[in-house]
Amino acid sequence: MTLMTTRMTTSYTASSVRYFLQDRNVSVLPWPVKSPYLNPIEHFWDLLGRRVRARAIPPRNIQELAGALVEEWGNTSQRELANLVQSMRRRCTAAGGHIRY
């Protein structure tokens, strides 16, 4: 098994966590600090933003924006979320540049 970690996340860089992963033969890949490209949630936020911007009537205030985001979150299928997670293999093996979904 391989796990990607950030250098800045103390929960993954703590020695106790490193030992735990090592004891279980989990290989840890280097992950560039603050790399949104390799984080599925960042791509999910992008998806939500595009859906909210595509609405016929855009949100006019913070409350409407929050409501639209919650509604679009609820409209997201498990398949879409799985696609984001599964795209990680392509992202990790990319030779640079931007990868399209």
N, CA, C and O atoms as CSV, one atom per row, in Angstrom:
chain,resi,resn,atom,element,x,y,z
A,1,MET,N,N,0.851,-1.164,0.000
A,1,MET,CA,C,0.000,0.000,0.000
A,1,MET,C,C,0.900,1.231,0.000
A,1,MET,O,O,1.981,1.230,0.589
A,2,THR,N,N,0.429,2.290,-0.678
A,2,THR,CA,C,1.178,3.532,-0.730
A,2,THR,C,C,0.296,4.642,-0.210
A,2,THR,O,O,-0.896,4.685,-0.515
A,3,LEU,N,N,0.857,5.525,0.557
A,3,LEU,CA,C,0.143,6.655,1.120
A,3,LEU,C,C,0.886,7.912,0.752
A,3,LEU,O,O,2.113,7.960,0.831
A,4,MET,N,N,0.148,8.938,0.347
A,4,MET,CA,C,0.775,10.221,0.051
A,4,MET,C,C,0.594,11.118,1.265
A,4,MET,O,O,-0.468,11.120,1.888
A,5,THR,N,N,1.609,11.866,1.597
A,5,THR,CA,C,1.514,12.755,2.743
A,5,THR,C,C,2.063,14.123,2.395
A,5,THR,O,O,2.825,14.275,1.441
A,6,THR,N,N,1.675,15.105,3.167
A,6,THR,CA,C,2.253,16.432,3.023
A,6,THR,C,C,3.329,16.592,4.075
A,6,THR,O,O,3.220,16.043,5.172
A,7,ARG,N,N,4.339,17.321,3.754
A,7,ARG,CA,C,5.410,17.538,4.720
A,7,ARG,C,C,4.967,18.443,5.862
A,7,ARG,O,O,5.527,18.383,6.956
A,8,MET,N,N,3.970,19.274,5.615
A,8,MET,CA,C,3.552,20.238,6.620
A,8,MET,C,C,2.474,19.700,7.556
A,8,MET,O,O,2.191,20.330,8.575
A,9,THR,N,N,1.880,18.587,7.255
A,9,THR,CA,C,0.825,18.038,8.092
A,9,THR,C,C,1.450,17.239,9.223
A,9,THR,O,O,2.009,16.165,9.002
A,10,THR,N,N,1.354,17.765,10.427
A,10,THR,CA,C,2.040,17.139,11.552
A,10,THR,C,C,1.508,15.749,11.848
A,10,THR,O,O,2.260,14.908,12.340
A,11,SER,N,N,0.238,15.474,11.568
A,11,SER,CA,C,-0.289,14.145,11.873
A,11,SER,C,C,0.380,13.075,11.030
A,11,SER,O,O,0.445,11.920,11.450
A,12,TYR,N,N,0.879,13.428,9.849
A,12,TYR,CA,C,1.555,12.449,9.013
A,12,TYR,C,C,3.070,12.475,9.188
A,12,TYR,O,O,3.750,11.511,8.839
A,13,THR,N,N,3.593,13.551,9.716
A,13,THR,CA,C,5.034,13.633,9.870
A,13,THR,C,C,5.476,13.337,11.292
A,13,THR,O,O,6.673,13.244,11.563
A,14,ALA,N,N,4.535,13.190,12.189
A,14,ALA,CA,C,4.896,12.848,13.560
A,14,ALA,C,C,5.611,11.496,13.553
A,14,ALA,O,O,5.233,10.588,12.813
A,15,SER,N,N,6.626,11.376,14.369
A,15,SER,CA,C,7.405,10.139,14.381
A,15,SER,C,C,6.537,8.931,14.727
A,15,SER,O,O,6.761,7.844,14.196
A,16,SER,N,N,5.559,9.103,15.599
A,16,SER,CA,C,4.695,7.971,15.956
A,16,SER,C,C,3.905,7.486,14.735
A,16,SER,O,O,3.696,6.284,14.569
A,17,VAL,N,N,3.473,8.405,13.893
A,17,VAL,CA,C,2.745,8.022,12.686
A,17,VAL,C,C,3.688,7.371,11.685
A,17,VAL,O,O,3.331,6.371,11.062
A,18,ARG,N,N,4.876,7.920,11.523
A,18,ARG,CA,C,5.856,7.317,10.607
A,18,ARG,C,C,6.178,5.884,11.029
A,18,ARG,O,O,6.253,4.992,10.183
A,19,TYR,N,N,6.366,5.657,12.323
A,19,TYR,CA,C,6.643,4.307,12.817
A,19,TYR,C,C,5.447,3.385,12.591
A,19,TYR,O,O,5.612,2.232,12.193
A,20,PHE,N,N,4.253,3.892,12.844
A,20,PHE,CA,C,3.039,3.111,12.635
A,20,PHE,C,C,2.949,2.652,11.179
A,20,PHE,O,O,2.702,1.476,10.912
A,21,LEU,N,N,3.148,3.571,10.245
A,21,LEU,CA,C,3.080,3.236,8.827
A,21,LEU,C,C,4.202,2.281,8.433
A,21,LEU,O,O,3.986,1.340,7.669
A,22,GLN,N,N,5.391,2.526,8.954
A,22,GLN,CA,C,6.537,1.668,8.644
A,22,GLN,C,C,6.296,0.240,9.146
A,22,GLN,O,O,6.599,-0.723,8.442
A,23,ASP,N,N,5.761,0.103,10.344
A,23,ASP,CA,C,5.481,-1.221,10.912
A,23,ASP,C,C,4.478,-2.007,10.072
A,23,ASP,O,O,4.468,-3.237,10.098
A,24,ARG,N,N,3.648,-1.300,9.338
A,24,ARG,CA,C,2.623,-1.950,8.523
A,24,ARG,C,C,2.998,-1.978,7.038
A,24,ARG,O,O,2.159,-2.240,6.176
A,25,ASN,N,N,4.266,-1.704,6.759
A,25,ASN,CA,C,4.796,-1.734,5.393
A,25,ASN,C,C,4.027,-0.833,4.434
A,25,ASN,O,O,3.769,-1.211,3.291
A,26,VAL,N,N,3.663,0.357,4.900
A,26,VAL,CA,C,2.993,1.337,4.053
A,26,VAL,C,C,4.057,2.278,3.509
A,26,VAL,O,O,4.714,2.993,4.266
A,27,SER,N,N,4.219,2.272,2.200
A,27,SER,CA,C,5.176,3.182,1.564
A,27,SER,C,C,4.558,4.572,1.521
A,27,SER,O,O,3.374,4.722,1.220
A,28,VAL,N,N,5.344,5.563,1.814
A,28,VAL,CA,C,4.865,6.941,1.805
A,28,VAL,C,C,5.545,7.674,0.663
A,28,VAL,O,O,6.771,7.767,0.602
A,29,LEU,N,N,4.720,8.197,-0.246
A,29,LEU,CA,C,5.250,8.965,-1.363
A,29,LEU,C,C,5.483,10.401,-0.932
A,29,LEU,O,O,4.728,10.927,-0.115
A,30,PRO,N,N,6.500,11.038,-1.458
A,30,PRO,CA,C,6.665,12.467,-1.162
A,30,PRO,C,C,5.524,13.239,-1.816
A,30,PRO,O,O,5.148,12.955,-2.954
A,31,TRP,N,N,4.989,14.191,-1.113
A,31,TRP,CA,C,3.889,14.989,-1.627
A,31,TRP,C,C,4.288,16.444,-1.441
A,31,TRP,O,O,4.522,16.879,-0.313
A,32,PRO,N,N,4.371,17.197,-2.520
A,32,PRO,CA,C,4.791,18.594,-2.401
A,32,PRO,C,C,3.924,19.348,-1.392
A,32,PRO,O,O,2.715,19.132,-1.305
A,33,VAL,N,N,4.551,20.216,-0.652
A,33,VAL,CA,C,3.850,21.005,0.348
A,33,VAL,C,C,2.737,21.803,-0.321
A,33,VAL,O,O,2.942,22.432,-1.359
A,34,LYS,N,N,1.565,21.765,0.287
A,34,LYS,CA,C,0.408,22.525,-0.182
A,34,LYS,C,C,0.145,22.302,-1.668
A,34,LYS,O,O,0.052,23.264,-2.431
A,35,SER,N,N,0.027,21.081,-2.072
A,35,SER,CA,C,-0.199,20.735,-3.469
A,35,SER,C,C,-1.680,20.466,-3.713
A,35,SER,O,O,-2.113,19.320,-3.595
A,36,PRO,N,N,-2.481,21.496,-4.052
A,36,PRO,CA,C,-3.909,21.274,-4.265
A,36,PRO,C,C,-4.189,20.350,-5.437
A,36,PRO,O,O,-5.239,19.709,-5.484
A,37,TYR,N,N,-3.266,20.277,-6.377
A,37,TYR,CA,C,-3.448,19.426,-7.544
A,37,TYR,C,C,-3.599,17.966,-7.147
A,37,TYR,O,O,-4.282,17.202,-7.830
A,38,LEU,N,N,-2.967,17.574,-6.046
A,38,LEU,CA,C,-3.015,16.184,-5.599
A,38,LEU,C,C,-4.026,15.955,-4.480
A,38,LEU,O,O,-3.956,14.948,-3.776
A,39,ASN,N,N,-4.954,16.874,-4.313
A,39,ASN,CA,C,-5.931,16.761,-3.240
A,39,ASN,C,C,-7.343,16.715,-3.837
A,39,ASN,O,O,-7.824,17.729,-4.342
A,40,PRO,N,N,-8.011,15.561,-3.787
A,40,PRO,CA,C,-9.334,15.449,-4.412
A,40,PRO,C,C,-10.352,16.473,-3.917
A,40,PRO,O,O,-11.216,16.886,-4.690
A,41,ILE,N,N,-10.280,16.895,-2.662
A,41,ILE,CA,C,-11.283,17.845,-2.159
A,41,ILE,C,C,-11.177,19.180,-2.879
A,41,ILE,O,O,-12.187,19.858,-3.063
A,42,GLU,N,N,-9.978,19.570,-3.290
A,42,GLU,CA,C,-9.828,20.827,-4.024
A,42,GLU,C,C,-10.554,20.757,-5.360
A,42,GLU,O,O,-11.144,21.742,-5.805
A,43,HIS,N,N,-10.510,19.594,-5.996
A,43,HIS,CA,C,-11.201,19.425,-7.271
A,43,HIS,C,C,-12.709,19.345,-7.065
A,43,HIS,O,O,-13.482,19.727,-7.944
A,44,PHE,N,N,-13.124,18.848,-5.907
A,44,PHE,CA,C,-14.545,18.833,-5.590
A,44,PHE,C,C,-15.054,20.250,-5.375
A,44,PHE,O,O,-16.141,20.593,-5.841
A,45,TRP,N,N,-14.277,21.082,-4.670
A,45,TRP,CA,C,-14.674,22.480,-4.484
A,45,TRP,C,C,-14.794,23.180,-5.839
A,45,TRP,O,O,-15.698,23.991,-6.041
A,46,ASP,N,N,-13.889,22.869,-6.760
A,46,ASP,CA,C,-13.972,23.445,-8.106
A,46,ASP,C,C,-15.272,23.011,-8.790
A,46,ASP,O,O,-15.953,23.830,-9.407
A,47,LEU,N,N,-15.613,21.737,-8.682
A,47,LEU,CA,C,-16.846,21.218,-9.260
A,47,LEU,C,C,-18.058,21.943,-8.686
A,47,LEU,O,O,-18.946,22.359,-9.430
A,48,LEU,N,N,-18.097,22.097,-7.358
A,48,LEU,CA,C,-19.215,22.805,-6.725
A,48,LEU,C,C,-19.292,24.245,-7.217
A,48,LEU,O,O,-20.376,24.746,-7.517
A,49,GLY,N,N,-18.147,24.906,-7.301
A,49,GLY,CA,C,-18.129,26.295,-7.769
A,49,GLY,C,C,-18.664,26.435,-9.178
A,49,GLY,O,O,-19.431,27.354,-9.466
A,50,ARG,N,N,-18.263,25.526,-10.062
A,50,ARG,CA,C,-18.758,25.578,-11.441
A,50,ARG,C,C,-20.259,25.350,-11.496
A,50,ARG,O,O,-20.956,25.988,-12.285
A,51,ARG,N,N,-20.758,24.452,-10.671
A,51,ARG,CA,C,-22.197,24.189,-10.657
A,51,ARG,C,C,-22.983,25.390,-10.128
A,51,ARG,O,O,-24.043,25.725,-10.657
A,52,VAL,N,N,-22.465,26.027,-9.095
A,52,VAL,CA,C,-23.152,27.199,-8.549
A,52,VAL,C,C,-23.134,28.335,-9.574
A,52,VAL,O,O,-24.140,29.020,-9.753
A,53,ARG,N,N,-21.993,28.540,-10.252
A,53,ARG,CA,C,-21.915,29.604,-11.264
A,53,ARG,C,C,-22.810,29.326,-12.464
A,53,ARG,O,O,-23.236,30.257,-13.148
A,54,ALA,N,N,-23.099,28.051,-12.726
A,54,ALA,CA,C,-23.928,27.690,-13.881
A,54,ALA,C,C,-25.429,27.803,-13.591
A,54,ALA,O,O,-26.239,27.591,-14.494
A,55,ARG,N,N,-25.807,28.122,-12.387
A,55,ARG,CA,C,-27.226,28.225,-12.036
A,55,ARG,C,C,-27.885,29.365,-12.810
A,55,ARG,O,O,-27.264,30.391,-13.085
A,56,ALA,N,N,-29.160,29.160,-13.154
A,56,ALA,CA,C,-29.915,30.188,-13.884
A,56,ALA,C,C,-30.021,31.471,-13.064
A,56,ALA,O,O,-29.928,32.573,-13.605
A,57,ILE,N,N,-30.214,31.320,-11.769
A,57,ILE,CA,C,-30.276,32.488,-10.873
A,57,ILE,C,C,-29.133,32.359,-9.883
A,57,ILE,O,O,-29.187,31.524,-8.980
A,58,PRO,N,N,-28.093,33.178,-10.040
A,58,PRO,CA,C,-26.932,33.063,-9.138
A,58,PRO,C,C,-27.264,33.531,-7.718
A,58,PRO,O,O,-28.164,34.349,-7.525
A,59,PRO,N,N,-26.548,33.019,-6.746
A,59,PRO,CA,C,-26.747,33.474,-5.364
A,59,PRO,C,C,-26.464,34.973,-5.260
A,59,PRO,O,O,-25.533,35.479,-5.886
A,60,ARG,N,N,-27.277,35.682,-4.461
A,60,ARG,CA,C,-27.122,37.137,-4.324
A,60,ARG,C,C,-26.475,37.545,-3.003
A,60,ARG,O,O,-26.113,38.709,-2.826
A,61,ASN,N,N,-26.327,36.604,-2.078
A,61,ASN,CA,C,-25.715,36.929,-0.797
A,61,ASN,C,C,-25.104,35.658,-0.205
A,61,ASN,O,O,-25.201,34.577,-0.786
A,62,ILE,N,N,-24.482,35.809,0.944
A,62,ILE,CA,C,-23.785,34.682,1.580
A,62,ILE,C,C,-24.742,33.544,1.918
A,62,ILE,O,O,-24.406,32.375,1.730
A,63,GLN,N,N,-25.925,33.876,2.411
A,63,GLN,CA,C,-26.879,32.835,2.775
A,63,GLN,C,C,-27.307,32.034,1.548
A,63,GLN,O,O,-27.389,30.807,1.609
A,64,GLU,N,N,-27.577,32.710,0.445
A,64,GLU,CA,C,-27.959,32.008,-0.781
A,64,GLU,C,C,-26.785,31.185,-1.325
A,64,GLU,O,O,-26.980,30.077,-1.825
A,65,LEU,N,N,-25.583,31.721,-1.226
A,65,LEU,CA,C,-24.401,30.983,-1.670
A,65,LEU,C,C,-24.233,29.709,-0.843
A,65,LEU,O,O,-23.997,28.634,-1.394
A,66,ALA,N,N,-24.355,29.832,0.472
A,66,ALA,CA,C,-24.233,28.664,1.345
A,66,ALA,C,C,-25.305,27.628,1.006
A,66,ALA,O,O,-25.022,26.432,0.939
A,67,GLY,N,N,-26.527,28.093,0.795
A,67,GLY,CA,C,-27.611,27.183,0.433
A,67,GLY,C,C,-27.366,26.491,-0.899
A,67,GLY,O,O,-27.633,25.298,-1.042
A,68,ALA,N,N,-26.854,27.243,-1.884
A,68,ALA,CA,C,-26.568,26.672,-3.201
A,68,ALA,C,C,-25.461,25.629,-3.098
A,68,ALA,O,O,-25.545,24.575,-3.727
A,69,LEU,N,N,-24.424,25.912,-2.309
A,69,LEU,CA,C,-23.338,24.951,-2.139
A,69,LEU,C,C,-23.821,23.668,-1.470
A,69,LEU,O,O,-23.449,22.570,-1.884
A,70,VAL,N,N,-24.644,23.807,-0.443
A,70,VAL,CA,C,-25.185,22.627,0.247
A,70,VAL,C,C,-26.063,21.825,-0.707
A,70,VAL,O,O,-26.006,20.596,-0.720
A,71,GLU,N,N,-26.877,22.518,-1.507
A,71,GLU,CA,C,-27.746,21.819,-2.458
A,71,GLU,C,C,-26.930,21.075,-3.513
A,71,GLU,O,O,-27.213,19.916,-3.818
A,72,GLU,N,N,-25.924,21.739,-4.068
A,72,GLU,CA,C,-25.083,21.091,-5.081
A,72,GLU,C,C,-24.277,19.940,-4.476
A,72,GLU,O,O,-24.054,18.919,-5.127
A,73,TRP,N,N,-23.847,20.114,-3.236
A,73,TRP,CA,C,-23.139,19.029,-2.534
A,73,TRP,C,C,-24.058,17.807,-2.481
A,73,TRP,O,O,-23.633,16.689,-2.775
A,74,GLY,N,N,-25.310,18.028,-2.107
A,74,GLY,CA,C,-26.274,16.937,-2.017
A,74,GLY,C,C,-26.601,16.313,-3.359
A,74,GLY,O,O,-26.977,15.143,-3.423
A,75,ASN,N,N,-26.463,17.082,-4.438
A,75,ASN,CA,C,-26.745,16.577,-5.777
A,75,ASN,C,C,-25.573,15.806,-6.384
A,75,ASN,O,O,-25.695,15.249,-7.475
A,76,THR,N,N,-24.458,15.772,-5.692
A,76,THR,CA,C,-23.270,15.102,-6.210
A,76,THR,C,C,-23.394,13.600,-5.977
A,76,THR,O,O,-23.669,13.147,-4.865
A,77,SER,N,N,-23.187,12.844,-7.043
A,77,SER,CA,C,-23.327,11.391,-6.935
A,77,SER,C,C,-22.066,10.761,-6.338
A,77,SER,O,O,-20.982,11.344,-6.373
A,78,GLN,N,N,-22.236,9.577,-5.799
A,78,GLN,CA,C,-21.098,8.818,-5.284
A,78,GLN,C,C,-20.128,8.497,-6.417
A,78,GLN,O,O,-18.920,8.416,-6.195
A,79,ARG,N,N,-20.644,8.314,-7.620
A,79,ARG,CA,C,-19.788,8.023,-8.780
A,79,ARG,C,C,-18.863,9.207,-9.078
A,79,ARG,O,O,-17.687,9.013,-9.389
A,80,GLU,N,N,-19.388,10.421,-8.984
A,80,GLU,CA,C,-18.559,11.603,-9.219
A,80,GLU,C,C,-17.442,11.699,-8.182
A,80,GLU,O,O,-16.299,12.013,-8.517
A,81,LEU,N,N,-17.777,11.430,-6.940
A,81,LEU,CA,C,-16.770,11.466,-5.876
A,81,LEU,C,C,-15.729,10.368,-6.086
A,81,LEU,O,O,-14.534,10.599,-5.904
A,82,ALA,N,N,-16.177,9.188,-6.465
A,82,ALA,CA,C,-15.251,8.085,-6.719
A,82,ALA,C,C,-14.314,8.438,-7.880
A,82,ALA,O,O,-13.130,8.103,-7.841
A,83,ASN,N,N,-14.833,9.104,-8.902
A,83,ASN,CA,C,-13.988,9.516,-10.031
A,83,ASN,C,C,-12.881,10.464,-9.578
A,83,ASN,O,O,-11.746,10.370,-10.045
A,84,LEU,N,N,-13.214,11.375,-8.668
A,84,LEU,CA,C,-12.188,12.291,-8.157
A,84,LEU,C,C,-11.089,11.528,-7.431
A,84,LEU,O,O,-9.904,11.796,-7.630
A,85,VAL,N,N,-11.478,10.592,-6.604
A,85,VAL,CA,C,-10.494,9.815,-5.853
A,85,VAL,C,C,-9.680,8.936,-6.799
A,85,VAL,O,O,-8.460,8.839,-6.663
A,86,GLN,N,N,-10.347,8.301,-7.749
A,86,GLN,CA,C,-9.649,7.415,-8.681
A,86,GLN,C,C,-8.708,8.176,-9.607
A,86,GLN,O,O,-7.772,7.588,-10.150
A,87,SER,N,N,-8.937,9.461,-9.793
A,87,SER,CA,C,-8.054,10.252,-10.653
A,87,SER,C,C,-6.681,10.462,-10.017
A,87,SER,O,O,-5.757,10.938,-10.677
A,88,MET,N,N,-6.546,10.113,-8.749
A,88,MET,CA,C,-5.276,10.323,-8.053
A,88,MET,C,C,-4.138,9.537,-8.691
A,88,MET,O,O,-3.012,10.032,-8.741
A,89,ARG,N,N,-4.396,8.333,-9.176
A,89,ARG,CA,C,-3.332,7.535,-9.795
A,89,ARG,C,C,-2.745,8.282,-10.990
A,89,ARG,O,O,-1.525,8.344,-11.149
A,90,ARG,N,N,-3.620,8.854,-11.836
A,90,ARG,CA,C,-3.128,9.622,-12.986
A,90,ARG,C,C,-2.328,10.835,-12.534
A,90,ARG,O,O,-1.291,11.157,-13.115
A,91,ARG,N,N,-2.810,11.498,-11.506
A,91,ARG,CA,C,-2.130,12.697,-11.020
A,91,ARG,C,C,-0.740,12.369,-10.483
A,91,ARG,O,O,0.211,13.123,-10.686
A,92,CYS,N,N,-0.639,11.241,-9.800
A,92,CYS,CA,C,0.638,10.851,-9.196
A,92,CYS,C,C,1.651,10.410,-10.236
A,92,CYS,O,O,2.855,10.523,-10.003
A,93,THR,N,N,1.200,9.914,-11.366
A,93,THR,CA,C,2.124,9.418,-12.381
A,93,THR,C,C,2.323,10.408,-13.518
A,93,THR,O,O,3.038,10.112,-14.475
A,94,ALA,N,N,1.705,11.573,-13.427
A,94,ALA,CA,C,1.827,12.574,-14.490
A,94,ALA,C,C,3.257,13.084,-14.569
A,94,ALA,O,O,3.957,13.204,-13.564
A,95,ALA,N,N,3.656,13.372,-15.768
A,95,ALA,CA,C,5.018,13.874,-15.986
A,95,ALA,C,C,5.037,15.394,-16.000
A,95,ALA,O,O,5.872,15.997,-16.673
A,96,GLY,N,N,4.145,16.005,-15.280
A,96,GLY,CA,C,4.086,17.460,-15.234
A,96,GLY,C,C,2.908,17.968,-16.056
A,96,GLY,O,O,2.279,17.221,-16.805
A,97,GLY,N,N,2.634,19.230,-15.899
A,97,GLY,CA,C,1.525,19.814,-16.641
A,97,GLY,C,C,0.204,19.580,-15.939
A,97,GLY,O,O,0.154,19.021,-14.843
A,98,HIS,N,N,-0.849,20.009,-16.574
A,98,HIS,CA,C,-2.192,19.913,-16.008
A,98,HIS,C,C,-2.900,18.699,-16.590
A,98,HIS,O,O,-2.824,18.453,-17.794
A,99,ILE,N,N,-3.587,17.940,-15.746
A,99,ILE,CA,C,-4.338,16.776,-16.199
A,99,ILE,C,C,-5.810,17.122,-16.191
A,99,ILE,O,O,-6.337,17.593,-15.182
A,100,ARG,N,N,-6.476,16.893,-17.305
A,100,ARG,CA,C,-7.912,17.122,-17.385
A,100,ARG,C,C,-8.656,15.922,-16.839
A,100,ARG,O,O,-8.149,14.801,-16.870
A,101,TYR,N,N,-9.874,16.158,-16.334
A,101,TYR,CA,C,-10.689,15.062,-15.841
A,101,TYR,C,C,-11.180,14.276,-16.993
A,101,TYR,O,O,-11.896,13.292,-16.809
